[in-house]
Amino acid sequence: MATRSETKKASPGFFTKVIHHSTEVESPARKVYVYEAPLRFWHWANAICIVALVATGYLIGKPLPSIGGEASNHFLFGNIRLVHFAAGQLLIVLLAYRIVWSFFGNEHSHQLFMPPFWSGKWWGEVWHEVRWYCFLEKTPKKYIGHNPLAQLSMFTVFLLPLLNLVATGGALYAEGEGIDGYWYKAFSWVFWVYGDSFNVHTVHRLSMWVIVCFSMIHTYLAIREDIMSRQSLVSTMISGWRYFKDDKE
């Protein structure tokens, strides 16, 4: 049976079914409202922050060659750091916002934080998705929210590195603020975890590269699924509606 919220948002004459939190579809509606406006706002705002952080963070780690002219006439590196720090603080606010929204949004809003690792059926669906992405399955399954492999990858390769990026970034910013500042009081434990400032820098940069790789693969698979799968993907994160291409199970 469909849940009450799913039936309300599905087109007449069809119904949906959630199985082991993976939101696999049985006799799907042609159109289902999945991602609410606050979640879509977070997705795109988060993407913009990450692009700004990656670009400026790379330049901070590998600065540009010297610029000609009097040094007092230039503040390029200071502006790069300003954008990096502002985007980093906004990323922390957005992450907190996303965590809070997971308690108030629909059932799809907390998929990022709660993959059902305890479910054997869910792991079977993860394996099916792996085979589909490797062109070993002829037909993909239909899902209302994230498919199981997407849930797993977003938790392990995006959320955990993102939390690590925030923690190490806060610690590095605290170094500049001084030990009497609020940032140091909030993030000084990071130096105890990783040993010293050099290790924190290294882990911070490695976390950036993990998220860069994830973002590239995420973009490719989103476009691929829009073309090859049986449901919309890219447009869903713009409009919130998931469209299915057929009525078959």
N, C-alpha and C positions, 0 to 999 in steps of 0.2 A: 504493500500500500504506500501511497505517496504521503509525505508529511503534509501538514496543513498549509505551511508557508509555500511549499513547492506547488501544491495544487492550485493555490491562489494565483501564482505567478505563471503557471503554464497555460497554454492555449487550450480552449475547450476541446474535449474529445481525446485528449492525451493525458498520460500521467507519468510521473517520474518516481524513481526509487533510489534511496541512498543505501549503499552496502559498505559496511566497515569504514565509514568516514571518507571513502574515496569518491563518493557521489557518482557511482557508475549508473548509467541511465538504462532503464528498461522501458520500451515503448515510449520514446522521448517526445516531448513537445517540440514543435518546430522552432519555438522561441521561448527562452527562459531568462528572467532577470537574475543575474548572478552577482555582479560586483557593484556595490552601492557607490554613490558619488564620493563620500569621504575616503573610501579605499582607493578609488581611481585617482583622486587628488594626491594621496600619499604616494602612489606608484610613480606618477610623473614628476612630482616634486622631488622625490627621492632620487629618481634617475638624473635630474638636472644637478642636484647636489653632488652625486657621485662623479659625474662628468667633470664638474668644476674641481672637485677634490683630486681626482686622478691627474688632470692636466697641471694644476698648480703644484701638487705634491711631487710629481715627477721633476718639475723644474726646480723645486726646492732641493731635491736630492741630487740633481745634476744641473746646476745653474747654467744660465746662458753665458756665452763669451762676454767679455768686457765691452761696454758701450763707450764709444768715443766721446770726448768732451769732458767738461768739468763734472766731477762726481756729485757736487752739491746741486747740480741741475737735474739730476735723475733720481727717481724713487721707484724704479721698476720692480726691484726685488721686494721692496716694502709693500707695493701694491699686490704682488703675487702672494705674499704671506697674508695680507689682509683678506684677500678673496678666499684663501685656504682656511683661515681661522673662522671667517664668517660662515662659509659653507659647512665646516665641521660642526660648529655650534648649532646651525640650523638642522643638520643631520641628526643630532642628539634630540632636538625638540621633535622632529618628525618621527623618530623611533619611539619616543615616549607616547606620542600621539597615536601611533599604530598599535602599540600595546594596549592602550586604553580602549581604542576602537574595537579591538578583538572581543571585548566584554559586552559591547553594545550593538555590534553589527550582526548581520545574518550568519548562518552556519558556515559560510565560506570565508568569513573574515578571520577566523582563528585557525584555518588550515595551515598557515605558515608556521604556527607555534606548536601544533599538536599532531604530528604524524603518528598514526597508530602502529608503532613499532611492535606491539604485542600481538598483532593480528597476522596469523599465517596466511589468510586469504589475501590480505593487503600485499604481503611480500610476493605472493603469486602474481598479483596484478602488476607489481613493480617489474617482475621478470618478463611479463608479457609486453610491457611498454619498452623494455630494453630490446627485446627481439624485434618489436615494430620499428624502433629507430634504427636498428641494424639491417632492416629490409628482410627479416626472416619471418615476419608475419604478413599475410596478405591483407588482412582487414584489421583496422584499429578499433578499439572499443570507444564508446561514447561516455563522456563525463561532463557533468554540469560544472563543477569547479575544477580545481587542479587535478590532473591525473596522478596516480600514486608515485610515479618516478619524478614528476615535477615537485610533488610535496617533499620527497626525500632529498632531492638536490637543493631545493630552496632552503630547507632547514640546515643541511650540513655544509653546503658550499656557498650559501649566501648569508643566512641569518647568523650563524656562528662566527664566520669571518667578519661580518659587519659589527657584531658586538665586540669582537677583539680589536677591530679598527677604532671603534669609539673609545674603548678603554685605554689603548696605547696612545691614541691621539690626545686624549685628555691628560694623560701623564706627561707627554712631551710638552704640551701647552703649559702645564703646571710648572715645569722647570723654568720657563721664562717668567712666569708670574711670581715665583719665589715661594719659599716654604711657609710663609705667613698667609698666603692667599687661600681662597676657598677651593680653587682647583686642586691645589696640592693636598688639601685635607680630604678631598673626594677621591683622588686618583693616586695617592702615594703608594697604596698597596700594590700597584702594578709593578713598581720597581722591585718590590720584595718577591713577586711572583717570577719575574724574568731575570732578576739578578742585578742588572745595571742598565744605565741609559743606552749603551750601545746595543744591547740585546733588545731593548724596547724599540729602538729605531728599526732594527732588522725585522722584528716581528711585524711592526707597523707596515713596513714596505712590502713584506711578503703577503700580508693580508690584502693589501691593495692589488697585488698581481692576481691573487685568487679571485677577487671580485671582478677584475678586468676580464679574466678568462671566462668566468661565469656569465658576465654580461654579453660577451660575444656569442657564446654557445646559446644562451637564452634567446638572443635576437634571432639567430639562425633557425633555431627549432620553432620559435613562434611563427616565423614566416613559412617554414616548411609545413607545419601543421595546418596553417590556414589553407595551403594549397592541397596537401595530400590527405588530411584527415577528414572526418565526417562532421566537423563542427568548426565554427569560427573561433578565432583566437585573438588576433591583433585588434580587430574592431570591437571585440568584447571589452577590452580594457579602455576603450574610448567611450562607448555607449553604455556599457554595463550589461548588454543583452547578448546571450549566446544563441547563435542560430545553428540549427542542425540541417544537414543537406539531404537527409532522407528519413523515412519513418521506420526503417528496419531496426531491429534490436542489435 
